[in-house]
Amino acid sequence: MNSTLKSLLVSLLLVATFTACGPDALYDLSEDTFQLRDSDSTLVNFPADFKGDVSLITFIYTNCPDVCPAITANMTNIQRKLDDTTGVNFIEISFDPERDSPSVLKEYRDLYGLNEQFTMLTSHPNDSDLLLDKLDIVAEKTIIDSLGYDSTNYAMRHSNTLYLMDRQGYIRAEYPAHRVTSEHVKDDINYLRSE
């Protein structure tokens, strides 16, 4: 077999291998199921319940004094930039399930005036850790009460990322959550919707 034919076969094998991993996927959630609860305490199988739509996903905690509200505002701006939001989900998942119960998420949702396209999710701490690990998300408690008397008085050191998931459950893009331009994300959402 000549070297050109060998090179062609190796190239085809590599293309087939990458194609099997998903379309330009940064993370593959297509076969995963994480059981979470929404702000109405309804059980949600993530990401399965969102397949068929494009989803913009981020992670927050409701006691966050600065970055998380900015991330929520940016998600809202992205939603407003879209001419048509049909087939697009906006998902915020808490990485502080100890304090962010469904009712607390509902208050946060109401406080920021988030519409029905925003889904707020929380879980049992062990379940959220699995999802955080899958997406390489940092979320660590930082104790505010240095004497240790109040175990609920803490902040979170955390990643600030938006994830764009396609209809099959593949994460196709990630962005710095509080700094990415809404126009950039809008274009990517429209691209995925056209696939």
C-alpha positions in Angstrom: 0.0 0.0 0.0 1.5 3.3 -1.0 2.0 6.1 1.6 -0.7 8.4 0.1 -3.4 5.7 0.5 -2.2 5.0 4.1 -2.4 8.7 4.9 -5.9 8.9 3.5 -7.1 5.8 5.5 -5.6 7.2 8.7 -7.3 10.6 8.1 -10.6 8.9 7.4 -10.3 6.9 10.6 -9.6 10.1 12.6 -12.6 11.9 11.1 -14.8 8.9 12.0 -13.5 8.9 15.5 -14.1 12.6 16.1 -17.6 12.4 14.5 -18.6 9.6 16.9 -17.7 11.8 19.8 -20.3 14.4 18.9 -20.5 17.5 16.8 -17.7 19.8 18.0 -18.6 18.9 21.6 -16.7 20.4 24.5 -18.6 18.2 26.9 -20.9 15.3 26.2 -24.0 15.2 28.4 -26.1 13.3 25.8 -26.2 10.1 27.8 -26.2 11.6 31.3 -29.1 12.1 33.6 -28.9 14.3 36.7 -32.0 14.5 38.8 -32.6 18.1 39.9 -35.6 20.1 41.2 -37.0 23.3 39.7 -38.3 26.3 41.5 -41.7 24.6 41.8 -40.1 21.5 43.4 -40.8 19.4 40.2 -38.3 16.7 39.4 -36.3 17.5 36.3 -34.0 15.1 34.5 -31.2 17.2 33.2 -30.3 17.4 30.4 -32.9 14.8 29.0 -35.9 17.1 29.7 -34.3 19.8 27.6 -33.3 17.8 24.6 -34.8 18.9 21.3 -34.1 22.6 22.2 -31.0 24.7 22.4 -30.1 25.6 26.0 -28.0 28.3 27.5 -26.9 27.1 31.0 -25.1 28.7 33.9 -24.4 28.0 37.5 -25.1 30.5 40.3 -26.0 30.7 44.0 -28.6 33.1 45.3 -26.5 34.5 48.2 -23.9 35.7 45.7 -23.4 39.4 46.3 -21.9 40.4 42.9 -21.1 38.1 40.0 -24.2 35.9 40.0 -26.7 38.8 39.6 -24.5 40.1 36.8 -24.6 36.6 35.1 -28.4 36.5 35.5 -28.6 40.0 34.0 -26.4 38.9 31.1 -28.6 35.9 30.5 -31.7 38.2 30.4 -29.9 40.5 27.9 -29.1 37.5 25.7 -32.7 36.5 25.7 -33.8 40.0 24.8 -31.4 40.1 21.8 -33.0 37.0 20.2 -35.7 37.9 17.7 -37.4 34.6 18.4 -36.8 32.6 21.5 -38.8 29.5 20.4 -36.8 26.4 21.1 -34.4 28.1 23.5 -34.1 27.3 27.2 -32.3 29.5 29.8 -31.2 27.4 32.7 -29.6 28.5 36.0 -28.4 25.7 38.2 -27.4 26.3 41.8 -24.1 25.1 43.1 -25.2 25.8 46.6 -28.1 23.3 47.1 -27.7 23.5 50.9 -29.2 27.0 50.9 -30.9 27.2 47.5 -34.1 25.2 48.0 -36.7 25.4 45.3 -38.6 28.1 47.2 -35.4 30.2 47.5 -34.9 29.8 43.7 -38.4 30.9 43.2 -37.8 34.1 45.2 -34.6 34.7 43.2 -36.5 34.2 39.9 -39.2 36.7 41.0 -36.7 39.2 42.3 -35.0 39.4 38.9 -38.2 39.2 36.9 -37.2 36.0 35.0 -39.9 34.8 32.6 -41.1 31.2 32.0 -38.2 30.4 29.7 -35.9 30.6 32.7 -35.6 27.3 34.6 -34.0 27.5 38.0 -32.6 24.2 39.2 -31.2 22.8 42.5 -30.4 19.3 43.8 -29.1 17.2 46.6 -25.4 18.2 47.2 -24.0 14.9 46.0 -26.0 15.1 42.7 -24.8 18.7 42.0 -21.2 17.7 42.6 -21.4 15.0 39.9 -22.7 17.6 37.4 -20.1 20.2 38.5 -17.3 17.6 38.1 -18.6 16.6 34.6 -18.3 20.3 33.4 -15.0 21.1 35.3 -16.8 23.7 37.4 -15.1 25.1 40.5 -17.5 25.7 43.4 -15.9 25.9 46.9 -17.2 27.3 50.2 -15.3 30.2 51.7 -16.2 30.6 55.4 -17.1 34.1 56.4 -17.6 33.3 60.1 -13.9 32.7 61.0 -14.9 31.4 64.5 -17.0 28.7 62.9 -20.2 29.4 64.9 -22.4 29.8 61.9 -22.1 27.0 59.3 -24.5 28.8 56.9 -22.5 32.0 56.8 -20.3 31.3 53.8 -19.6 32.6 50.3 -18.7 30.5 47.3 -15.6 30.8 45.2 -16.8 29.6 41.8 -16.4 29.4 38.0 -18.3 32.0 36.0 -19.2 30.3 32.8 -22.1 30.1 30.3 -22.6 26.8 28.5 -24.4 26.5 25.2 -25.9 23.0 24.8 -27.3 21.8 21.5 -30.5 19.8 20.9 -28.8 16.4 21.5 -27.2 17.3 24.8 -23.7 18.3 23.7 -22.0 21.4 25.2 -20.8 23.2 22.0 -19.6 26.5 23.5 -18.6 28.1 26.7 -18.2 31.7 27.5 -17.0 34.0 30.4 -20.5 34.4 31.9 -20.5 38.0 33.0 -18.3 39.5 30.2 -19.4 37.8 27.0 -21.3 39.9 24.6 -25.0 39.1 24.1 -24.6 39.5 20.3 -21.9 36.8 20.2 -24.0 34.3 22.2 -27.1 35.2 20.1 -25.3 34.3 16.9 -24.2 31.0 18.3 -27.7 30.1 19.5 -29.1 30.9 16.1 -26.4 28.8 14.4 -27.3 25.8 16.6 -31.0 26.3 16.0 -30.4 26.2 12.3 -28.5 22.8 12.4 
